[in-house]
Amino acid sequence: MKKPIKVAVTGPAGQIGYALLFRIASGAMFGPDQPVILQLLEVPVEKVMAALNGVAMELDDCAFPLLQGIVQTSKPEEGFGDANWVCLVGAKPRGPGMERADLLKDNGKIFIEQGTIIDRVAAADCRVAVVGNPANTNCMIAASMAKRLTPDRYTAMVRLDQNRAATQLAKKAGVPVKDVSD
């Protein structure tokens, strides 16, 4: 069996993070023969950390053969420590009356801190996938903090708008989404 890879996930108690964890633990993300250790990083809020504990219990209940361990933490240095992959799912959502500039300002601070810590404590082969909106901007901010990791180690989830458009076109045309092209 291969050596386990460490996969850090921010926002694992949120809806998107929660859904992602089971795909990682089952082998859907890294393959059916790649053991993983999940390093789950949440905000230091008692209610959120309690929810994270529940998520970890659900993962344990599944008895995924590839899941070699779970780290639950609110400390970024621990969550990102020696991580081979980082999925930056957690981000501040846009609230009522909030302008895009406000969202960028708040998330900018988060991704500056996370980018700095990832660069300092993650594995040398670390790859970072940014999901938290606005993903392109947040990815650029996190990557700009890197001194050790190269820019090609960072990527953002940018297909959401394209996928939504393809689905809407398919529904309007009454065809399966696989028939939508160009």
C-alpha positions as a printed Julia matrix, in Angstrom:
182×3 Matrix{Float64}:
   0.0    0.0     0.0
   1.14   3.53   -0.77
   2.23   6.0     1.9
  -0.73   8.17    3.05
  -0.94  11.72    1.75
  -2.03  14.51    4.06
  -5.01  16.48    2.79
  -5.92  19.7     4.59
  -9.47  21.01    4.15
 -10.71  24.35    5.44
 -14.39  24.76    6.24
 -15.0   21.0     6.62
 -18.09  21.5     8.79
 -19.74  23.58    6.04
 -21.89  22.11    3.29
 -19.27  22.07    0.54
 -16.43  20.9     2.78
 -18.63  18.18    4.26
 -19.56  16.83    0.83
 -15.93  16.88   -0.31
 -14.59  14.91    2.67
 -16.44  11.71    1.82
 -15.13  11.78   -1.75
 -11.59  12.2    -0.5
 -11.91   9.45    2.12
 -13.53   7.01   -0.34
 -10.76   7.31   -2.92
 -12.82   9.27   -5.47
 -10.4   12.22   -5.43
  -6.94  10.63   -5.26
  -7.64   7.09   -6.45
  -8.74   3.76   -4.99
  -5.25   2.86   -3.75
  -4.16   6.17   -2.17
  -4.46   6.28    1.64
  -5.18   9.71    3.12
  -4.95  11.55    6.4
  -7.51  14.33    6.63
  -6.41  17.51    8.39
  -9.61  19.41    9.06
  -9.28  23.13    9.84
 -12.23  25.11   11.18
 -12.76  28.47   12.82
 -12.24  28.51   16.61
 -15.93  28.75   17.48
 -17.34  26.21   19.95
 -20.47  25.44   17.93
 -18.49  24.99   14.7
 -15.87  22.8    16.39
 -18.69  20.64   17.83
 -20.1   20.26   14.31
 -16.62  19.29   13.09
 -16.46  16.6    15.76
 -19.76  15.24   14.4
 -18.34  15.22   10.86
 -15.3   13.25   12.06
 -17.59  10.75   13.79
 -19.54  10.27   10.55
 -16.31   9.65    8.64
 -15.3    7.09   11.28
 -18.72   5.43   10.97
 -18.07   4.85    7.27
 -14.9    2.85    8.02
 -13.23   3.99    4.8
 -10.25   1.66    4.24
  -8.16   4.52    2.76
  -8.75   6.91    5.66
  -5.67   6.54    7.85
  -6.4    9.36   10.27
  -8.31  12.56   11.01
  -6.88  15.7    12.57
  -9.44  18.24   13.85
  -8.08  21.67   14.62
  -8.65  25.41   14.63
  -4.9   26.08   14.42
  -3.73  26.73   10.84
  -0.16  25.59   11.55
  -1.49  22.19   12.61
  -4.1   21.97    9.87
  -1.65  22.79    7.08
   1.38  21.09    8.64
   3.14  18.78    6.16
   0.02  18.79    3.93
   0.51  17.4     0.43
  -2.8   18.87   -0.7
  -4.74  21.82    0.66
  -8.37  22.45   -0.29
  -9.26  26.01    0.72
 -13.02  25.59    0.84
 -13.82  27.89    3.75
 -14.31  31.58    3.03
 -16.5   34.35    4.37
 -19.8   34.38    2.44
 -21.34  37.54    1.06
 -23.83  38.87    3.59
 -26.91  41.06    3.18
 -26.01  44.53    1.93
 -22.38  43.53    1.5
 -20.56  44.94   -1.5
 -18.08  42.84   -3.48
 -15.27  45.09   -2.22
 -16.23  44.27    1.39
 -16.12  40.56    0.63
 -12.73  40.87   -1.04
 -11.37  42.86    1.9
 -12.54  40.3     4.47
 -11.49  37.24    2.48
  -8.22  38.91    1.49
  -7.15  38.91    5.14
  -8.06  35.23    5.5
  -6.2   34.15    2.36
  -3.13  36.25    3.17
  -2.84  34.44    6.52
  -3.56  31.01    5.06
  -1.2   31.5     2.11
   1.61  32.57    4.42
   1.15  29.62    6.77
   0.76  27.07    3.96
   4.0   28.24    2.39
   5.78  27.95    5.73
   4.49  24.58    7.05
   3.05  22.48    4.19
   5.0   19.73    2.44
   7.42  20.8    -0.3
   5.21  19.03   -2.88
   2.01  20.7    -1.64
  -0.7   21.62   -4.11
  -3.41  24.12   -3.2
  -6.93  24.15   -4.66
  -9.02  27.22   -3.83
 -12.79  26.82   -3.76
 -13.82  29.72   -1.49
 -15.41  32.54   -3.47
 -14.23  34.58   -5.25
 -11.95  31.64   -6.02
  -9.71  33.31   -8.64
  -8.96  36.3    -6.45
  -8.53  34.25   -3.29
  -6.17  31.91   -5.13
  -4.1   34.82   -6.4
  -3.88  36.26   -2.88
  -2.83  32.95   -1.27
  -0.28  32.23   -4.03
   1.17  35.73   -3.77
   2.2   34.98   -0.19
   4.34  32.01   -1.28
   8.1   32.24   -1.11
   8.83  28.51   -1.23
   5.93  27.02   -3.21
   5.82  27.97   -6.89
   2.72  29.51   -8.56
   1.99  26.29  -10.49
   1.17  24.69   -7.11
  -2.01  26.81   -6.86
  -5.28  26.45   -8.73
  -8.81  27.81   -8.38
 -12.22  26.26   -9.03
 -13.19  28.21  -12.12
 -15.64  25.94  -13.93
 -18.7   26.72  -11.83
 -20.07  29.42  -14.15
 -19.37  27.29  -17.23
 -21.07  24.26  -15.66
 -24.11  26.33  -14.68
 -24.4   27.75  -18.19
 -24.13  24.3   -19.81
 -26.84  22.95  -17.51
 -29.18  25.87  -18.25
 -28.65  25.49  -22.0
 -29.27  21.74  -21.81
 -32.51  22.25  -19.89
 -33.7   24.94  -22.29
 -32.89  22.72  -25.3
 -34.32  19.6   -23.66
 -31.1   17.62  -24.11
 -28.63  15.96  -21.74
 -25.82  18.26  -20.57
 -23.3   16.01  -22.37
 -24.79  17.23  -25.67
 -23.91  20.89  -24.95
 -20.65  22.05  -26.51
 -18.93  25.24  -27.61
